[in-house]
Amino acid sequence: MTLLPGFGRARSLHRTGGAALITLILADLLDLATSSTMLLTDPNPSILVEARQLLDLWTSPVALSTAAAAMVLWFTPRRRAFMRVFDVTLGLSVLALCVNAVSLVASLFDRQANPGFLLLSSTLVYVQNVAVFTAWYWRFDHPFRRDDTNEDPNHPALVFPHDSAGFPSLANWTPGIVDYVFLSFNTASTFGPTLPVPLRVSVQLGMMLQVTIAISVLGMLSARAIGLIT
């Protein structure tokens, strides 16, 4: 039995949404791990780091709870409810990521910071950065990929090379989770967009925020940790 193109497209989008939710769950678990390593990184935390620890007492657990609710909704036809709970999870995950980045930058000014755990914390935040913005890019690109969208259909949020390749086999192509991971990883690694091209403000703002976090983690923090080791 051959599936209609629109039905196959909807199933592909639905699967990618579930995968994007899994990346948020991974990000929240990494945030919990970062909380533990940050305690070992700085034996005498500053007020800013202590404030971050207080935020982590509720941010990640609540995000994991909403992610669990979103996963349940993913198995139901209630797409609108799924997106609303997904948005809450995404917002909490972005907040946790930003708090981690600020805490790591604050540790730069602490000469007692353990360099090994500082590098480990930086690595965890880097992976968390990639995971969170994988979900971000899917979230703001997804409405313009749907056939039943009420959004402005003039152009998508992201233009992938596949969209304009012109190959018959790509006529009904939709980006999968690997495409969004690829975009997020490249943005975090190269400090800017390569391909795909962002066309919507929501994606552009996300890229600026991701690059800011990536520069903080890979630039200043890694240099500081290496300096402490040597």
N, C-alpha and C positions, 0 to 999 in steps of 0.2 A: 504494500500500500504506500503510495507516494504522498508525503505531507505537503500541504499547500505552503508556498514560500512565506506567507505572512505568519502561519502557525509555527513554522520552523524558526523564523526570526524571533518570535515571542519566546519560544522555549530557550533559544540561545541567550537572550537578554536575561531571562529568569535564572538560568544557570550561572551566568556571570555575576548577577546580584548576590547569589548565595556565596560565591567565591569571594566577592568583595567583603561580605560580612565576616567571613572566616579570617580575612586579613586584619580586620578590626579586632577580632578576638585575639589574634596573635599579638597585635600591638598592645592590647590591654594586659596580656600576660607578660610581655616584655617590660611594661611599665612597672608591674609588681616586682619583677626581677631587678629593675633599675633602682627601685626603692631600697632593696637590700644592699646592692653594691654601693649606693651612695652613702649608706650608713658606715660602710667599711672604708669608703674613700676619704671621708672627713671625720676624724674622731671628735673634733670640737666644732660642730657646724655653726655657721652664722645664723642670725635671725632669719635671713632670707631662706636658707636651706631648711630651717625648722618650720617655717611657714609652708614650704613645699611639702614637707612630710605630713603636715596636717591636712593639706589638700588631698594627698594620696590616700589618706585614711578613708575617703569616700568616693573620690573620682573614679578610680579603676574598678572597685567593687560594684558601683552603680552602673558603670559602663558595661561590665560583664553581665550584669543582671538584665540590662536592656538588650544586650546582644543575644542573650538566651531567649528573651521574648521575641525578638525579631526573627530568630531562627525558627521558632515555632510557627510564626506567621508566614514564613517563607514556604512552609509546606501546605499552606491554605490558599484559597483564591483571593484573599484579602490583600491585594497589592498595595492599596493606598495606606492601609494601616501598617503594612511592612515598611513602606518608605518613611512614614512618620517616626516609627521607632528606630529605624536605621539612622535618621537624621539626628536623633537624640544621642545615639551611640557615637556617631561621627563627631558631634560637637564635644562630647566628653573626652573622646580620644584625642582630639586636637588640643583641648585644654591641657590634658595630662602631658602631651608631648611638649607643648610650649613651656610648661612649668619645669619639666626635666631639663630642657635646654637652658633656661634661665639659671637653674641651680648649678648646672655644670659650668656655666660662665662665671658664676659667683665663686666657684671653687678655684678658679684661676688665681685669685688673690689670697689664697690660703697656702702658705708654705709648708704646712704640715700634711697636706693632701697626699695620700698614698698613690704613687704613680701607676702601680699595677692595676689597682681598682679604678683609677681614673680612666685608664685606657679601656678597661672592661665596660665601665659605665658609658663611655663615649661610643663604643661599638654597639651596645644595646640601644642607645638612643638613635644611632644612625639607622639600624635595621627598623626600629619603630617608626622613624621618619618615612622610610620607604613604604612600610605597610600602611600607615595612616593615609598617605596621599595617593596610594593605589586606590583606596576606597573613595577618596575625595574626587579623583578624576572620573571614576565610574559614575559617582552620584550626579555630577554636574554635566556629564556627557550623555547619560542614559535617557533623559526626557526627549532629546532630539533624535534618538535612534528608534523610538517607538512609532508604530504606525498610527496609534490612536492618541497621540500627544495633542495637548491643547496649547503647547508652546508655539512660539514663532518658528515656522518650519523653513525659514529662508536659508539658514545655514546652521551646521552643527556646532557644538562647543569645541570640538577637536577635529582637525582634519588629518586623518591618517593617510599614508601613501596609497593604501588600498582603495580609498574613496575615489581617487582620481586616476587609478591605474588603467582603467578601461578594459581589463580582461573580462571576458564573458563569465569565467568561473568566479569572479568577485562581484557579480551583479547584485547579489543579496547579502554581501558580506557585512558582518557586524563584529566589532572588536570583542575579543575575549579577555579573560583576566590576565593572561600573559602579556597582552598588548598594553594594559594599564600598568602592570608591574614593570615592563620595559620602559615605559615613559617615566614612571616615578623613579626608577633606579638611575636612569640617565640624567634626570633633572637634579637628583641629589649628588651625583658623581661629577657632573660637568658644570654645576652651578648655573644652569640655564637650559632653556628648551633647545632640543635638536629637532627631532621628528617624534611625534606629530606636532602640528602647529596649533597653538591655542587661539581661538577666535572669540571666546566669551570672557567677560570680565571675571566671572566666578572662577574660571580655570586660571586666568592670569594672576589673580590675587593669590590663589593657592600656590602657584609656582613661585611667586615672590616670597611667600612665607616659608615654603619648603627650602628654597635656596638660602634664605637667611639662617635657618636652623642648620642646614648642611655646612655652611661656612663656619658657623660657631663650633660645630662638632669636629669636622675634619681639619679645619684650619687652626684656630686658637687652641683648642683643647688638646689635640694630638701633639702640637708643638710644645705645649706646656708639660705634658706627660713625659715626652721624650727628653725634654730638658731636665726634668727631675731625675730621670733614670741615669743620665750621664753626669 
